Amino acid sequence: MLYDFTIPAYRNGLRALSAQLDKALVWGGENGVGELQFIASRLAPDMFPLAAQVRFSCSQAMQASTRLGAPGAPALTDDATDFAGLQAQIAQTLAWLDTVDAAAIDGDPGRPVGFDLPNGMAFDMTAETYVRDWAQPQFYFHLVAAYAVLRHMGVPLGKGDYVGYMLAYLRPGTAPAA
């Protein structure tokens, strides 16, 4: 159950982020916005820039998975300096997620999960509450922040770019006419 609530969601979100970056690169080339401008852009002075939001999106997916029992996540220690680097981080994360065994994640949803933050705060909860109250919100926070930075820079993204994977579930005959 925990696997089904995490790994597929991480794959969907990261694939969408990769497509958003592709769209941003094309739009930037057509509108005079360079990769470095995107990479360094942020929504507010006290928020991390796009490069960090992408790295954090990847790291959150891997960190949650390892805390739930998946072994061998790669380390992403530095922010990427160009779009190729951003895409490489996403590709590396997706490739690792493809190796995660559901049995490693699922286990007992009531088992303890604890973690410490760099500021000294420490948390103890069950695996189920960890997924619900920390892992998923953290992943989506950084995913949305990256999307919002791209929108802020002018990239013509819409909800379909964020949840395009939902088209696989579209009931036939219900799509709006173009």
Residue frames as a rotation matrix with the C-alpha (Angstrom) as fourth column:
MET 1
0.561 0.828 0.000 0.00
0.828 -0.561 0.000 0.00
0.000 0.000 -1.000 0.00
LEU 2
0.481 -0.437 -0.760 2.74
0.126 -0.824 0.553 2.52
-0.868 -0.361 -0.341 0.90
TYR 3
-0.611 -0.693 0.383 4.53
0.440 0.105 0.892 1.67
-0.658 0.714 0.240 -2.34
ASP 4
-0.186 0.639 0.746 1.39
0.974 0.018 0.227 2.43
0.132 0.769 -0.626 -4.33
PHE 5
0.813 0.519 -0.263 1.05
0.566 -0.812 0.146 5.83
-0.137 -0.267 -0.954 -2.63
THR 6
0.427 -0.737 -0.524 4.67
-0.086 -0.610 0.787 6.83
-0.900 -0.291 -0.324 -3.18
ILE 7
-0.465 -0.819 0.337 6.69
0.263 0.236 0.936 5.38
-0.846 0.523 0.105 -6.04
PRO 8
-0.141 0.429 0.892 4.09
0.990 0.074 0.122 5.78
-0.014 0.900 -0.435 -8.84
ALA 9
0.859 0.461 -0.222 3.38
0.476 -0.879 0.015 9.34
-0.188 -0.119 -0.975 -7.64
TYR 10
0.227 -0.862 -0.453 7.08
-0.063 -0.477 0.877 10.18
-0.972 -0.171 -0.162 -7.67
ARG 11
-0.547 -0.400 0.735 7.43
0.647 0.355 0.675 8.78
-0.531 0.845 0.064 -11.17
ASN 12
0.315 0.766 0.560 4.42
0.945 -0.307 -0.112 10.77
0.086 0.564 -0.821 -12.42
GLY 13
0.868 0.061 -0.492 5.60
0.228 -0.930 0.288 13.99
-0.440 -0.362 -0.821 -10.84
LEU 14
-0.029 -0.977 -0.213 9.19
-0.021 -0.212 0.977 13.72
-0.999 0.033 -0.014 -12.01
ARG 15
-0.434 -0.053 0.899 8.20
0.849 0.311 0.428 12.82
-0.302 0.949 -0.090 -15.57
ALA 16
0.657 0.711 0.252 5.90
0.750 -0.650 -0.124 15.85
0.075 0.271 -0.960 -15.61
LEU 17
0.652 -0.491 -0.578 8.73
-0.008 -0.766 0.643 18.03
-0.758 -0.415 -0.503 -14.28
SER 18
-0.403 -0.824 0.399 11.04
0.405 0.230 0.885 16.74
-0.821 0.518 0.241 -17.00
ALA 19
-0.091 0.463 0.882 8.47
0.991 -0.042 0.124 17.66
0.094 0.886 -0.455 -19.67
GLN 20
0.875 0.390 -0.286 8.01
0.439 -0.888 0.133 21.10
-0.202 -0.242 -0.949 -18.09
LEU 21
0.176 -0.904 -0.389 11.76
0.011 -0.393 0.919 21.66
-0.984 -0.166 -0.059 -18.30
ASP 22
-0.486 -0.283 0.827 11.75
0.774 0.300 0.558 20.61
-0.406 0.911 0.073 -21.96
LYS 23
0.421 0.752 0.507 8.99
0.881 -0.471 -0.033 23.11
0.214 0.460 -0.862 -22.64
ALA 24
0.807 -0.169 -0.566 10.83
0.184 -0.839 0.513 25.82
-0.561 -0.518 -0.646 -20.71
LEU 25
-0.232 -0.970 0.067 14.03
0.333 -0.014 0.943 25.27
-0.914 0.241 0.327 -22.67
VAL 26
-0.355 0.189 0.916 12.22
0.933 0.017 0.358 25.63
0.052 0.982 -0.182 -26.00
TRP 27
0.709 0.696 0.108 10.20
0.679 -0.717 0.158 28.64
0.188 -0.039 -0.981 -24.81
GLY 28
0.538 -0.585 -0.607 13.32
0.240 -0.584 0.775 30.26
-0.808 -0.563 -0.174 -23.35
GLY 29
-0.487 -0.758 0.435 15.18
0.610 0.061 0.790 29.89
-0.625 0.650 0.433 -26.64
GLU 30
-0.155 0.542 0.826 12.31
0.914 -0.239 0.329 31.54
0.375 0.806 -0.458 -28.50
ASN 31
0.765 0.597 0.243 11.95
0.429 -0.753 0.499 34.35
0.481 -0.277 -0.832 -25.96
GLY 32
0.147 -0.829 0.540 15.50
-0.141 -0.558 -0.818 35.22
0.979 0.044 -0.199 -24.99
VAL 33
0.634 0.024 0.773 15.48
-0.773 -0.008 0.635 33.58
0.022 -1.000 0.014 -21.56
GLY 34
-0.064 -0.808 -0.586 18.67
-0.649 0.480 -0.590 31.62
0.758 0.342 -0.555 -21.02
GLU 35
0.276 0.123 -0.953 19.26
0.345 0.913 0.218 28.48
0.897 -0.389 0.210 -19.02
LEU 36
-0.684 -0.627 -0.372 21.19
0.573 -0.147 -0.806 30.34
0.451 -0.765 0.460 -16.34
GLN 37
-0.675 0.530 0.513 18.29
-0.593 -0.804 0.051 32.73
0.439 -0.269 0.857 -15.84
PHE 38
0.388 0.836 -0.389 15.96
-0.425 0.536 0.729 29.82
0.818 -0.118 0.563 -15.27
ILE 39
0.027 -0.468 -0.883 18.43
0.532 0.755 -0.384 27.92
0.846 -0.460 0.269 -13.07
ALA 40
-0.858 -0.487 -0.165 18.89
0.413 -0.461 -0.785 30.89
0.306 -0.742 0.597 -10.72
SER 41
-0.408 0.767 0.495 15.25
-0.405 -0.638 0.655 32.02
0.818 0.067 0.571 -10.66
ARG 42
-0.830 0.218 -0.514 13.29
0.548 0.492 -0.676 31.85
0.106 -0.843 -0.528 -7.44
LEU 43
0.070 0.968 0.241 9.84
0.751 -0.211 0.626 32.92
0.657 0.137 -0.741 -6.29
ALA 44
0.956 0.174 0.234 10.99
-0.029 -0.741 0.671 34.94
0.290 -0.649 -0.703 -3.29
PRO 45
0.269 -0.939 0.215 14.38
-0.718 -0.344 -0.605 36.02
0.642 0.008 -0.767 -1.93
ASP 46
-0.221 -0.370 0.903 14.24
-0.932 0.353 -0.083 33.46
-0.288 -0.859 -0.422 0.89
MET 47
0.769 0.479 0.423 13.26
-0.310 0.859 -0.408 30.53
-0.558 0.183 0.809 -1.35
PHE 48
-0.203 -0.847 0.492 15.59
0.139 0.472 0.870 28.18
-0.969 0.245 0.022 -3.17
PRO 49
-0.295 0.028 -0.955 16.13
-0.849 -0.466 0.248 28.65
-0.438 0.885 0.162 -6.94
LEU 50
0.598 0.609 -0.521 14.85
-0.798 0.513 -0.316 26.34
0.075 0.605 0.793 -9.65
ALA 51
-0.095 -0.705 -0.703 17.98
-0.505 0.643 -0.576 24.17
0.858 0.300 -0.417 -9.64
ALA 52
-0.900 -0.228 0.372 17.55
-0.431 0.329 -0.840 23.42
0.069 -0.916 -0.394 -5.94
GLN 53
-0.028 0.966 0.257 13.81
-0.865 0.105 -0.490 22.81
-0.500 -0.236 0.833 -6.32
VAL 54
0.501 0.138 -0.854 14.50
-0.692 0.657 -0.300 20.18
0.520 0.741 0.425 -8.97
ARG 55
-0.520 -0.769 -0.372 17.21
-0.312 0.577 -0.755 18.56
0.795 -0.277 -0.540 -6.84
PHE 56
-0.756 0.285 0.590 14.94
-0.603 0.048 -0.796 18.61
-0.256 -0.957 0.135 -3.80
SER 57
0.356 0.902 -0.242 12.09
-0.929 0.315 -0.193 17.03
-0.098 0.294 0.951 -5.80
CYS 58
0.265 -0.357 -0.896 14.42
-0.385 0.813 -0.438 14.20
0.884 0.461 0.078 -6.73
SER 59
-0.750 -0.659 0.062 15.94
-0.284 0.236 -0.929 13.93
0.598 -0.714 -0.364 -3.27
GLN 60
-0.365 0.690 0.625 12.58
-0.894 -0.073 -0.441 13.88
-0.259 -0.720 0.643 -1.54
ALA 61
0.606 0.588 -0.536 11.45
-0.736 0.669 -0.098 10.95
0.301 0.454 0.838 -3.69
MET 62
0.056 -0.672 -0.738 14.62
-0.081 0.734 -0.675 9.01
0.995 0.097 -0.014 -2.92
GLN 63
-0.775 -0.386 0.500 14.82
-0.475 -0.166 -0.864 9.99
0.417 -0.907 -0.054 0.74
ALA 64
0.060 0.884 0.463 11.26
-0.985 0.126 -0.114 8.91
-0.159 -0.449 0.879 1.44
SER 65
0.673 0.203 -0.712 11.84
-0.476 0.855 -0.206 5.61
0.567 0.477 0.672 -0.33
THR 66
-0.289 -0.855 -0.431 15.01
-0.043 0.461 -0.886 4.86
0.956 -0.238 -0.170 1.61
ARG 67
-0.687 0.091 0.721 13.39
-0.718 -0.241 -0.653 5.76
0.115 -0.966 0.231 4.93
LEU 68
0.388 0.906 0.171 10.68
-0.904 0.410 -0.121 3.26
-0.179 -0.107 0.978 4.08
GLY 69
0.461 -0.266 0.847 13.22
-0.195 0.900 0.389 0.52
-0.866 -0.344 0.363 3.32
ALA 70
0.978 -0.138 0.155 14.50
0.186 0.257 -0.948 0.83
0.091 0.957 0.277 -0.25
PRO 71
0.399 -0.903 -0.160 18.28
0.454 0.043 0.890 0.42
-0.797 -0.428 0.428 -0.47
GLY 72
-0.235 -0.811 0.536 20.92
0.819 0.132 0.558 2.12
-0.523 0.570 0.633 -2.57
ALA 73
0.836 0.542 0.088 19.60
0.506 -0.699 -0.506 5.57
-0.212 0.468 -0.858 -3.52
PRO 74
-0.038 -0.864 0.501 22.14
0.878 -0.269 -0.396 7.68
0.477 0.425 0.769 -5.40
ALA 75
-0.001 -0.053 -0.999 23.30
0.732 -0.680 0.035 10.94
-0.681 -0.731 0.039 -3.83
LEU 76
0.300 0.088 0.950 22.47
0.749 -0.638 -0.177 14.25
0.591 0.765 -0.257 -5.47
THR 77
0.033 -0.391 -0.920 24.75
0.947 -0.282 0.153 16.63
-0.319 -0.876 0.361 -3.62
ASP 78
-0.771 -0.405 -0.491 24.97
0.238 -0.899 0.367 19.63
-0.591 0.166 0.790 -5.93
ASP 79
0.386 0.851 -0.357 22.50
-0.051 -0.366 -0.929 21.76
-0.921 0.377 -0.098 -7.82
ALA 80
0.172 -0.252 0.952 22.68
0.935 0.345 -0.078 21.34
-0.309 0.904 0.295 -11.58
THR 81
-0.382 -0.420 -0.824 24.16
0.180 -0.908 0.379 24.23
-0.907 -0.004 0.422 -13.55
ASP 82
-0.761 0.220 -0.611 22.21
-0.645 -0.355 0.676 23.72
-0.068 0.909 0.412 -16.78
PHE 83
0.256 0.966 -0.026 19.10
-0.958 0.250 -0.139 21.99
-0.128 0.060 0.990 -18.11
ALA 84
0.164 -0.272 -0.948 21.07
-0.404 0.859 -0.316 18.90
0.900 0.435 0.031 -19.11
GLY 85
-0.851 -0.525 -0.017 22.12
-0.159 0.289 -0.944 18.57
0.501 -0.800 -0.329 -15.48
LEU 86
-0.415 0.797 0.438 18.54
-0.849 -0.166 -0.502 19.02
-0.327 -0.580 0.746 -14.26
GLN 87
0.495 0.627 -0.601 17.35
-0.822 0.562 -0.091 16.34
0.281 0.539 0.794 -16.65
ALA 88
-0.256 -0.669 -0.697 20.20
-0.258 0.743 -0.618 14.04
0.932 0.021 -0.363 -15.61
GLN 89
-0.882 -0.017 0.470 19.14
-0.471 0.046 -0.881 14.33
-0.007 -0.999 -0.049 -11.95
ILE 90
0.083 0.990 0.112 15.56
-0.926 0.118 -0.358 13.48
-0.368 -0.074 0.927 -12.86
ALA 91
0.418 0.033 -0.908 16.65
-0.641 0.718 -0.270 10.58
0.643 0.695 0.321 -15.11
GLN 92
-0.645 -0.726 -0.240 18.93
-0.283 0.519 -0.807 9.20
0.710 -0.452 -0.540 -12.39
THR 93
-0.679 0.468 0.566 16.12
-0.645 -0.013 -0.764 9.39
-0.350 -0.884 0.311 -9.85
LEU 94
0.383 0.870 -0.312 13.59
-0.915 0.311 -0.255 7.75
-0.125 0.383 0.915 -12.18
ALA 95
0.065 -0.437 -0.897 16.05
-0.487 0.771 -0.411 4.97
0.871 0.464 -0.163 -13.01
TRP 96
-0.907 -0.408 0.106 16.59
-0.272 0.374 -0.887 4.29
0.322 -0.833 -0.450 -9.31
LEU 97
-0.323 0.871 0.371 12.84
-0.830 -0.073 -0.552 4.40
-0.454 -0.486 0.747 -8.56
ASP 98
0.375 0.448 -0.812 12.39
-0.832 0.548 -0.082 1.72
0.408 0.707 0.578 -11.23
THR 99
-0.397 -0.612 -0.684 14.58
-0.196 0.784 -0.589 -0.59
0.897 -0.100 -0.431 -9.12
VAL 100
-0.680 0.148 0.718 12.62
-0.733 -0.149 -0.664 -0.14
0.009 -0.978 0.210 -5.88
ASP 101
-0.746 0.388 -0.540 10.88
0.250 0.916 0.313 -3.33
0.617 0.099 -0.781 -4.80
ALA 102
0.061 0.882 0.467 7.35
-0.406 -0.405 0.819 -2.90
0.912 -0.239 0.333 -3.45
ALA 103
0.584 0.160 -0.796 8.08
0.509 0.692 0.513 -5.37
0.632 -0.704 0.323 -0.65
ALA 104
-0.473 -0.842 -0.259 10.88
0.786 -0.269 -0.557 -3.13
0.399 -0.467 0.789 0.63
ILE 105
-0.788 0.230 0.572 8.46
-0.255 -0.966 0.037 -0.21
0.561 -0.117 0.819 0.99
ASP 106
0.064 0.996 -0.067 5.25
-0.292 0.083 0.953 -1.89
0.954 -0.041 0.296 2.06
GLY 107
-0.782 -0.468 -0.413 6.21
0.223 0.408 -0.885 -3.78
0.583 -0.784 -0.214 5.21
ASP 108
-0.154 0.681 -0.715 4.27
0.988 0.091 -0.126 -2.84
-0.021 -0.726 -0.687 8.33
PRO 109
0.069 0.217 0.974 2.58
0.428 -0.888 0.167 0.58
0.901 0.405 -0.155 7.91
GLY 110
0.932 0.338 0.129 2.74
0.019 -0.401 0.916 0.97
0.361 -0.852 -0.380 11.70
ARG 111
0.332 -0.883 -0.330 6.51
0.932 0.362 -0.032 0.51
0.148 -0.297 0.943 11.93
PRO 112
0.598 -0.120 -0.793 8.45
0.346 -0.853 0.390 3.46
-0.723 -0.508 -0.468 13.36
VAL 113
0.264 -0.561 0.785 10.10
0.835 -0.275 -0.477 5.98
0.483 0.781 0.396 11.07
GLY 114
0.663 -0.129 -0.738 12.29
0.450 -0.718 0.530 8.67
-0.598 -0.684 -0.418 12.58
PHE 115
0.216 -0.649 0.729 14.38
0.866 -0.218 -0.450 11.38
0.451 0.729 0.515 11.02
ASP 116
0.113 -0.315 -0.942 16.39
0.656 -0.689 0.309 14.44
-0.746 -0.653 0.129 11.95
LEU 117
0.865 0.135 0.484 16.51
0.453 -0.625 -0.636 17.78
0.217 0.769 -0.601 10.15
PRO 118
-0.048 -0.972 0.231 19.71
0.683 -0.200 -0.702 19.80
0.729 0.124 0.674 9.76
ASN 119
-0.071 0.062 0.996 18.33
-0.391 -0.920 0.029 22.41
0.917 -0.388 0.090 12.20
GLY 120
-0.886 -0.385 0.258 18.27
-0.389 0.315 -0.866 19.82
0.252 -0.868 -0.429 15.01
MET 121
0.003 0.950 0.312 14.56
-0.972 0.076 -0.222 18.98
-0.235 -0.302 0.924 14.95
ALA 122
-0.961 -0.262 -0.092 13.81
-0.274 0.947 0.166 15.26
0.044 0.184 -0.982 15.20
PHE 123
-0.044 0.995 -0.095 10.59
-0.996 -0.037 0.082 13.46
0.078 0.098 0.992 14.30
ASP 124
-0.966 -0.106 0.234 9.20
-0.137 0.983 -0.123 10.05
-0.217 -0.151 -0.964 15.20
MET 125
-0.035 0.979 -0.200 6.08
-0.922 -0.109 -0.372 8.63
-0.386 0.171 0.907 13.54
THR 126
0.196 0.147 0.969 4.75
0.126 0.977 -0.174 5.53
-0.972 0.156 0.173 11.86
ALA 127
-0.779 -0.478 0.405 5.55
0.409 0.102 0.907 4.70
-0.475 0.872 0.116 8.25
GLU 128
-0.095 0.852 0.516 1.97
0.985 0.007 0.171 5.47
0.142 0.524 -0.840 7.31
THR 129
0.766 0.368 -0.527 1.93
0.487 -0.867 0.102 8.89
-0.420 -0.335 -0.843 8.98
TYR 130
-0.229 -0.914 -0.335 5.39
0.178 -0.378 0.908 9.60
-0.957 0.148 0.250 7.57
VAL 131
-0.688 0.019 0.725 4.09
0.721 0.124 0.681 9.08
-0.078 0.992 -0.099 4.02
ARG 132
0.257 0.935 0.245 0.90
0.929 -0.309 0.202 11.06
0.264 0.176 -0.948 4.63
ASP 133
0.880 0.249 -0.404 2.22
0.423 -0.798 0.429 13.93
-0.216 -0.549 -0.808 6.74
TRP 134
0.292 -0.841 -0.455 5.81
-0.188 -0.517 0.835 14.38
-0.938 -0.159 -0.309 5.59
ALA 135
-0.489 -0.659 0.571 7.00
0.389 0.422 0.819 12.48
-0.781 0.623 0.050 2.53
GLN 136
-0.040 0.532 0.846 4.21
0.999 0.020 0.034 13.36
0.001 0.847 -0.532 0.12
PRO 137
0.882 0.386 -0.270 3.80
0.395 -0.919 -0.022 17.02
-0.257 -0.087 -0.963 1.21
GLN 138
0.185 -0.893 -0.411 7.58
-0.103 -0.434 0.895 17.60
-0.977 -0.123 -0.172 0.95
PHE 139
-0.525 -0.362 0.770 7.79
0.649 0.415 0.638 16.04
-0.550 0.835 0.017 -2.50
TYR 140
0.210 0.717 0.664 4.85
0.968 -0.247 -0.040 18.01
0.135 0.652 -0.746 -3.86
PHE 141
0.715 -0.024 -0.699 6.02
0.266 -0.915 0.303 21.26
-0.647 -0.403 -0.648 -2.26
HIS 142
-0.247 -0.917 -0.312 9.27
-0.101 -0.296 0.950 21.21
-0.964 0.266 -0.020 -4.24
LEU 143
-0.533 0.150 0.833 7.58
0.795 0.424 0.433 19.92
-0.288 0.893 -0.345 -7.39
VAL 144
0.563 0.809 0.170 5.06
0.826 -0.545 -0.146 22.78
-0.026 0.222 -0.975 -7.28
ALA 145
0.492 -0.457 -0.741 7.77
0.060 -0.831 0.553 25.29
-0.869 -0.317 -0.381 -6.45
ALA 146
-0.623 -0.737 0.261 9.70
0.282 0.100 0.954 24.27
-0.730 0.668 0.146 -9.58
TYR 147
-0.180 0.678 0.712 6.52
0.982 0.078 0.173 24.53
0.061 0.731 -0.680 -11.67
ALA 148
0.747 0.537 -0.392 5.78
0.596 -0.802 0.040 27.95
-0.293 -0.263 -0.919 -10.16
VAL 149
-0.041 -0.834 -0.551 9.29
0.073 -0.552 0.831 29.25
-0.996 -0.006 0.083 -10.89
LEU 150
-0.751 -0.227 0.620 8.88
0.585 0.206 0.784 28.28
-0.306 0.952 -0.022 -14.54
ARG 151
0.237 0.913 0.331 5.46
0.959 -0.274 0.072 29.95
0.156 0.300 -0.941 -14.67
HIS 152
0.605 -0.075 -0.793 6.90
0.382 -0.846 0.372 33.03
-0.699 -0.528 -0.483 -12.95
MET 153
-0.461 -0.865 -0.197 9.55
0.119 -0.281 0.952 33.22
-0.879 0.416 0.233 -15.67
GLY 154
-0.181 0.497 -0.848 6.81
-0.813 -0.561 -0.155 33.23
-0.553 0.662 0.506 -18.33
VAL 155
-0.981 -0.163 -0.104 6.82
-0.193 0.814 0.548 29.63
-0.004 0.558 -0.830 -19.53
PRO 156
-0.261 0.959 -0.115 3.30
-0.927 -0.216 0.306 28.90
0.269 0.186 0.945 -20.81
LEU 157
-0.931 -0.029 -0.365 2.54
0.076 0.960 -0.270 25.95
0.358 -0.279 -0.891 -18.56
GLY 158
-0.094 0.938 0.332 -0.92
-0.831 -0.258 0.493 24.91
0.548 -0.230 0.804 -17.45
LYS 159
0.191 0.253 0.948 -2.49
-0.854 0.520 0.034 22.31
-0.485 -0.816 0.315 -15.24
GLY 160
0.972 0.192 -0.137 -2.18
-0.235 0.788 -0.568 19.78
-0.001 0.585 0.811 -18.05
ASP 161
0.263 -0.953 -0.152 1.59
-0.374 0.044 -0.926 20.16
0.889 0.301 -0.344 -17.86
TYR 162
-0.378 -0.359 0.853 1.48
-0.914 -0.004 -0.406 19.38
0.149 -0.933 -0.326 -14.15
VAL 163
-0.251 0.375 0.892 -0.95
-0.435 0.780 -0.450 16.42
-0.865 -0.501 -0.033 -14.23
GLY 164
-0.113 0.150 -0.982 -0.77
-0.993 0.008 0.116 15.32
0.025 0.989 0.148 -17.85
TYR 165
-0.949 -0.283 -0.143 -0.47
-0.274 0.959 -0.076 11.71
0.158 -0.033 -0.987 -16.70
MET 166
-0.498 0.834 0.238 -4.18
-0.215 0.148 -0.965 11.91
-0.840 -0.532 0.105 -15.81
LEU 167
-0.107 0.453 -0.885 -5.07
-0.983 -0.180 0.027 11.68
-0.147 0.873 0.465 -19.50
ALA 168
-0.861 -0.246 -0.444 -4.52
-0.327 0.938 0.114 7.93
0.389 0.243 -0.889 -19.22
TYR 169
-0.804 0.580 -0.128 -7.68
0.472 0.493 -0.730 7.83
-0.360 -0.648 -0.671 -17.09
LEU 170
-0.709 0.533 -0.461 -9.81
-0.590 -0.807 -0.026 10.16
-0.386 0.253 0.887 -19.21
ARG 171
-0.127 0.774 0.621 -13.24
0.268 0.629 -0.730 8.71
-0.955 0.074 -0.287 -19.90
PRO 172
-0.793 -0.180 0.582 -13.69
0.591 0.004 0.806 8.46
-0.148 0.984 0.104 -23.69
GLY 173
-0.144 0.744 0.653 -15.79
0.765 -0.335 0.550 11.24
0.628 0.578 -0.521 -25.19
THR 174
0.662 0.458 -0.592 -15.37
0.745 -0.484 0.459 13.64
-0.076 -0.746 -0.662 -22.26
ALA 175
-0.446 -0.861 -0.243 -12.43
0.781 -0.507 0.364 15.76
-0.437 -0.028 0.899 -23.46
PRO 176
0.307 0.548 -0.778 -13.38
0.082 -0.830 -0.552 19.35
-0.948 0.106 -0.300 -24.33
ALA 177
0.697 -0.028 0.716 -13.37
0.716 0.082 -0.693 20.26
-0.039 0.996 0.078 -28.00
ALA 178
-0.304 -0.923 -0.236 -10.27
0.849 -0.375 0.373 22.17
-0.432 -0.087 0.898 -29.06
